[in-house]
């Protein structure tokens, strides 16, 4: 055998041994690298989410580079740790000849005591890859890192300043003021002043919005506004009722009652002028120009137009204040069912539409049925006795029997014993105490009652 074929056979088997050694060493590195890679992927995913949340603008390539650098450093560390188990080519050659049953021919050839075997195409080192065990950790790490990179996260820097929710009372007041502005039933100056006070409360530091002083001021403003709204609404209703009475009963009304209704209207007008909240200036001007004392000069159309304006403004006030129809029922309850006089002047004028006019010779003038319609009496029937068949099952309070009868009174005269054993009829207190007391007690009572 020449030197050339011998060298070729040797190079062939040594190359195959190095290939097997690389495969075995790579498997050892993957085995060492799998667990740390999965752990590092979990921590890395959390770190990526935190970084993306805390930093408003971060270059994605910085994140990619950090991931790659971290994996590289971890892989190098695991390679250094697994190197202690790496297999040399001579050991791989022994593995090959054992798997291929070459009877130590490769070891003998390496020692120079036997020729190198002829090359073969297929080398069997007795190794096989366990792909599920090898691929699960890297794929799991890839999924975790991808989740850390692409899960939607809002950065803190991109969020607007967090403003606490303002008190609900401010929103309610603002809504009511907007409704009053839209309905155009209140003087604009009051609306501006109230909005200014709300703005002053909002101008405080946000931490003070729900402080005791702020909530107390808010409650005071709310109560004041509601009170003014109710006052204006009631004064408008008062003026409307006075006009209704004048319009409906103008011919049959005496001079005193007429003056009283005019005074009611004037008082309502003064109430509307004096409060903090004033109605629409146009309505006030119409009320001032209405000459009720010269009613002969007023046309029915003028009276009706004024009443329509008053009702319209009153309804708009209730609607703007968030009060539905029928909510403020106390006035209607006390005022009756309408605008008429009812009964007055000592004569029956019909059922009337409202309260009567009280007076010395006309009764108190209150409305009938102030507390509502009286319910029909409930027929309870007569009590009847229940015949108890089994008295052992009766309970306390059961009605067993009813009887009609009279007391059995002993009408015979009382008798008392006197000395000698004879009986005599007692007189007055003698019937009570002579037999029950000893002589000394009887003497004492005699002296007391003499």
ZIPEHU-V857490 format. One record per residue. N is the residue number from 1. RES is the residue in three letters. OMEGA is omega as a letter, one per 40 degrees, with the letter a starting at -180 (NA if undefined). D_LAST is the distance of its C-alpha to the last C-alpha in whole Angstrom. Layout:
BEGIN
N & RES & OMEGA & D_LAST
N & RES & OMEGA & D_LAST
END
This chain:
BEGIN
1 & UNK & a & 175
2 & UNK & a & 175
3 & UNK & a & 173
4 & UNK & i & 172
5 & UNK & i & 170
6 & UNK & i & 169
7 & UNK & i & 167
8 & UNK & i & 166
9 & UNK & i & 164
10 & UNK & i & 163
11 & UNK & a & 161
12 & UNK & a & 160
13 & UNK & i & 158
14 & UNK & i & 157
15 & UNK & i & 155
16 & UNK & i & 154
17 & UNK & i & 152
18 & UNK & i & 151
19 & UNK & i & 149
20 & UNK & i & 147
21 & UNK & i & 146
22 & UNK & i & 145
23 & UNK & a & 143
24 & UNK & a & 141
25 & UNK & i & 140
26 & UNK & i & 139
27 & UNK & i & 137
28 & UNK & a & 136
29 & UNK & i & 135
30 & UNK & i & 133
31 & UNK & a & 131
32 & UNK & a & 130
33 & UNK & a & 129
34 & UNK & a & 127
35 & UNK & i & 124
36 & UNK & i & 124
37 & UNK & a & 125
38 & UNK & i & 122
39 & UNK & i & 119
40 & UNK & i & 121
41 & UNK & i & 121
42 & UNK & i & 117
43 & UNK & a & 116
44 & UNK & i & 119
45 & UNK & i & 117
46 & UNK & a & 114
47 & UNK & i & 116
48 & UNK & a & 117
49 & UNK & i & 114
50 & UNK & a & 112
51 & UNK & a & 115
52 & UNK & i & 115
53 & UNK & a & 112
54 & UNK & a & 112
55 & UNK & a & 115
56 & UNK & a & 115
57 & UNK & i & 119
58 & UNK & a & 121
59 & UNK & i & 125
60 & UNK & a & 125
61 & UNK & i & 128
62 & UNK & i & 126
63 & UNK & i & 124
64 & UNK & a & 127
65 & UNK & i & 129
66 & UNK & i & 126
67 & UNK & a & 126
68 & UNK & i & 130
69 & UNK & i & 130
70 & UNK & i & 127
71 & UNK & a & 128
72 & UNK & i & 132
73 & UNK & i & 130
74 & UNK & i & 129
75 & UNK & i & 132
76 & UNK & i & 134
77 & UNK & i & 131
78 & UNK & i & 131
79 & UNK & i & 135
80 & UNK & i & 135
81 & UNK & a & 133
82 & UNK & a & 134
83 & UNK & i & 138
84 & UNK & a & 137
85 & UNK & a & 138
86 & UNK & a & 141
87 & UNK & i & 144
88 & UNK & a & 147
89 & UNK & i & 150
90 & UNK & i & 152
91 & UNK & i & 149
92 & UNK & i & 149
93 & UNK & i & 152
94 & UNK & i & 151
95 & UNK & a & 148
96 & UNK & a & 151
97 & UNK & i & 153
98 & UNK & a & 151
99 & UNK & a & 149
100 & UNK & i & 153
101 & UNK & a & 154
102 & UNK & i & 157
103 & UNK & i & 157
104 & UNK & a & 157
105 & UNK & a & 160
106 & UNK & i & 158
107 & UNK & i & 157
108 & UNK & i & 161
109 & UNK & i & 162
110 & UNK & i & 160
111 & UNK & i & 161
112 & UNK & i & 165
113 & UNK & i & 166
114 & UNK & i & 166
115 & UNK & i & 167
116 & UNK & i & 164
117 & UNK & i & 163
118 & UNK & i & 164
119 & UNK & i & 162
120 & UNK & a & 160
121 & UNK & a & 158
122 & UNK & i & 154
123 & UNK & i & 153
124 & UNK & i & 150
125 & UNK & a & 148
126 & UNK & a & 145
127 & UNK & i & 142
128 & UNK & a & 140
129 & UNK & i & 138
130 & UNK & a & 134
131 & UNK & i & 133
132 & UNK & a & 129
133 & UNK & a & 129
134 & UNK & a & 131
135 & UNK & a & 130
136 & UNK & a & 126
137 & UNK & i & 125
138 & UNK & i & 127
139 & UNK & i & 126
140 & UNK & i & 122
141 & UNK & i & 123
142 & UNK & a & 125
143 & UNK & a & 122
144 & UNK & i & 119
145 & UNK & i & 121
146 & UNK & i & 122
147 & UNK & i & 118
148 & UNK & a & 117
149 & UNK & a & 120
150 & UNK & i & 119
151 & UNK & a & 115
152 & UNK & i & 114
153 & UNK & i & 112
154 & UNK & i & 111
155 & UNK & i & 112
156 & UNK & a & 109
157 & UNK & a & 111
158 & UNK & a & 111
159 & UNK & i & 108
160 & UNK & i & 106
161 & UNK & a & 103
162 & UNK & a & 100
163 & UNK & i & 97
164 & UNK & i & 94
165 & UNK & a & 92
166 & UNK & a & 90
167 & UNK & a & 86
168 & UNK & a & 86
169 & UNK & i & 84
170 & UNK & a & 87
171 & UNK & i & 89
172 & UNK & i & 86
173 & UNK & i & 86
174 & UNK & i & 90
175 & UNK & i & 90
176 & UNK & i & 87
177 & UNK & i & 89
178 & UNK & i & 93
179 & UNK & i & 91
180 & UNK & i & 90
181 & UNK & a & 93
182 & UNK & a & 95
183 & UNK & i & 92
184 & UNK & i & 93
185 & UNK & a & 90
186 & UNK & i & 89
187 & UNK & a & 90
188 & UNK & a & 93
189 & UNK & i & 91
190 & UNK & a & 88
191 & UNK & i & 90
192 & UNK & i & 92
193 & UNK & a & 89
194 & UNK & i & 88
195 & UNK & i & 91
196 & UNK & i & 91
197 & UNK & i & 88
198 & UNK & i & 89
199 & UNK & i & 92
200 & UNK & i & 91
201 & UNK & i & 89
202 & UNK & a & 92
203 & UNK & i & 94
204 & UNK & i & 92
205 & UNK & a & 93
206 & UNK & i & 93
207 & UNK & a & 91
208 & UNK & a & 88
209 & UNK & a & 88
210 & UNK & i & 85
211 & UNK & a & 83
212 & UNK & a & 80
213 & UNK & a & 80
214 & UNK & i & 83
215 & UNK & i & 81
216 & UNK & i & 78
217 & UNK & i & 80
218 & UNK & a & 82
219 & UNK & i & 78
220 & UNK & i & 77
221 & UNK & a & 81
222 & UNK & i & 80
223 & UNK & i & 76
224 & UNK & i & 78
225 & UNK & i & 80
226 & UNK & i & 78
227 & UNK & i & 76
228 & UNK & i & 79
229 & UNK & i & 80
230 & UNK & a & 77
231 & UNK & a & 76
232 & UNK & a & 80
233 & UNK & i & 79
234 & UNK & i & 76
235 & UNK & i & 77
236 & UNK & i & 80
237 & UNK & i & 78
238 & UNK & i & 76
239 & UNK & a & 79
240 & UNK & i & 80
241 & UNK & i & 77
242 & UNK & i & 77
243 & UNK & i & 81
244 & UNK & i & 80
245 & UNK & i & 77
246 & UNK & a & 80
247 & UNK & a & 83
248 & UNK & a & 81
249 & UNK & a & 79
250 & UNK & a & 81
251 & UNK & a & 81
252 & UNK & a & 78
253 & UNK & i & 76
254 & UNK & a & 74
255 & UNK & a & 75
256 & UNK & i & 72
257 & UNK & i & 72
258 & UNK & i & 76
259 & UNK & i & 75
260 & UNK & i & 72
261 & UNK & i & 75
262 & UNK & i & 78
263 & UNK & i & 75
264 & UNK & i & 74
265 & UNK & i & 78
266 & UNK & i & 79
267 & UNK & i & 76
268 & UNK & i & 77
269 & UNK & i & 81
270 & UNK & i & 79
271 & UNK & i & 77
272 & UNK & a & 81
273 & UNK & a & 83
274 & UNK & a & 80
275 & UNK & i & 80
276 & UNK & i & 82
277 & UNK & i & 83
278 & UNK & i & 85
279 & UNK & a & 86
280 & UNK & a & 90
281 & UNK & i & 91
282 & UNK & i & 93
283 & UNK & i & 90
284 & UNK & a & 88
285 & UNK & i & 91
286 & UNK & i & 91
287 & UNK & i & 87
288 & UNK & a & 87
289 & UNK & a & 90
290 & UNK & a & 88
291 & UNK & a & 87
292 & UNK & a & 84
293 & UNK & i & 83
294 & UNK & a & 87
295 & UNK & i & 86
296 & UNK & a & 88
297 & UNK & a & 91
298 & UNK & i & 90
299 & UNK & i & 92
300 & UNK & i & 90
301 & UNK & i & 93
302 & UNK & i & 92
303 & UNK & a & 88
304 & UNK & i & 89
305 & UNK & i & 91
306 & UNK & i & 88
307 & UNK & i & 86
308 & UNK & i & 88
309 & UNK & i & 89
310 & UNK & i & 85
311 & UNK & a & 85
312 & UNK & i & 88
313 & UNK & i & 87
314 & UNK & i & 83
315 & UNK & i & 84
316 & UNK & i & 87
317 & UNK & i & 84
318 & UNK & a & 82
319 & UNK & a & 85
320 & UNK & i & 87
321 & UNK & i & 83
322 & UNK & a & 84
323 & UNK & i & 81
324 & UNK & i & 82
325 & UNK & i & 81
326 & UNK & a & 77
327 & UNK & i & 76
328 & UNK & a & 74
329 & UNK & a & 72
330 & UNK & a & 69
331 & UNK & a & 70
332 & UNK & a & 71
333 & UNK & a & 68
334 & UNK & a & 66
335 & UNK & a & 69
336 & UNK & a & 69
337 & UNK & a & 72
338 & UNK & a & 75
339 & UNK & a & 75
340 & UNK & a & 74
341 & UNK & a & 71
342 & UNK & i & 69
343 & UNK & i & 67
344 & UNK & i & 67
345 & UNK & i & 67
346 & UNK & i & 65
347 & UNK & a & 67
348 & UNK & i & 68
349 & UNK & a & 72
350 & UNK & a & 72
351 & UNK & a & 71
352 & UNK & a & 72
353 & UNK & a & 73
354 & UNK & a & 71
355 & UNK & i & 67
356 & UNK & i & 66
357 & UNK & a & 66
358 & UNK & i & 63
359 & UNK & a & 61
360 & UNK & a & 59
361 & UNK & a & 60
362 & UNK & i & 62
363 & UNK & a & 59
364 & UNK & i & 59
365 & UNK & a & 62
366 & UNK & a & 62
367 & UNK & i & 64
368 & UNK & i & 63
369 & UNK & a & 63
370 & UNK & a & 63
371 & UNK & i & 62
372 & UNK & a & 65
373 & UNK & a & 65
374 & UNK & a & 62
375 & UNK & i & 63
376 & UNK & i & 63
377 & UNK & a & 59
378 & UNK & i & 60
379 & UNK & a & 60
380 & UNK & a & 58
381 & UNK & a & 58
382 & UNK & i & 55
383 & UNK & i & 54
384 & UNK & a & 55
385 & UNK & i & 55
386 & UNK & i & 57
387 & UNK & a & 58
388 & UNK & i & 58
389 & UNK & a & 61
390 & UNK & a & 61
391 & UNK & i & 57
392 & UNK & a & 59
393 & UNK & i & 60
394 & UNK & i & 57
395 & UNK & i & 55
396 & UNK & i & 52
397 & UNK & i & 51
398 & UNK & i & 53
399 & UNK & a & 52
400 & UNK & a & 53
401 & UNK & i & 51
402 & UNK & i & 50
403 & UNK & i & 48
404 & UNK & a & 46
405 & UNK & a & 43
406 & UNK & i & 40
407 & UNK & i & 36
408 & UNK & a & 36
409 & UNK & i & 32
410 & UNK & a & 31
411 & UNK & a & 30
412 & UNK & a & 29
413 & UNK & i & 25
414 & UNK & a & 23
415 & UNK & i & 23
416 & UNK & a & 21
417 & UNK & i & 23
418 & UNK & a & 21
419 & UNK & a & 23
420 & UNK & i & 27
421 & UNK & i & 27
422 & UNK & i & 26
423 & UNK & i & 25
424 & UNK & i & 22
425 & UNK & i & 21
426 & UNK & i & 18
427 & UNK & i & 15
428 & UNK & a & 14
429 & UNK & i & 13
430 & UNK & a & 14
431 & UNK & a & 17
432 & UNK & a & 17
433 & UNK & a & 16
434 & UNK & a & 16
435 & UNK & a & 20
436 & UNK & a & 20
437 & UNK & i & 18
438 & UNK & a & 18
439 & UNK & a & 16
440 & UNK & i & 16
441 & UNK & i & 14
442 & UNK & i & 12
443 & UNK & i & 11
444 & UNK & i & 10
445 & UNK & i & 9
446 & UNK & i & 6
447 & UNK & a & 5
448 & UNK & a & 6
449 & UNK & i & 4
450 & UNK & NA & 0
END
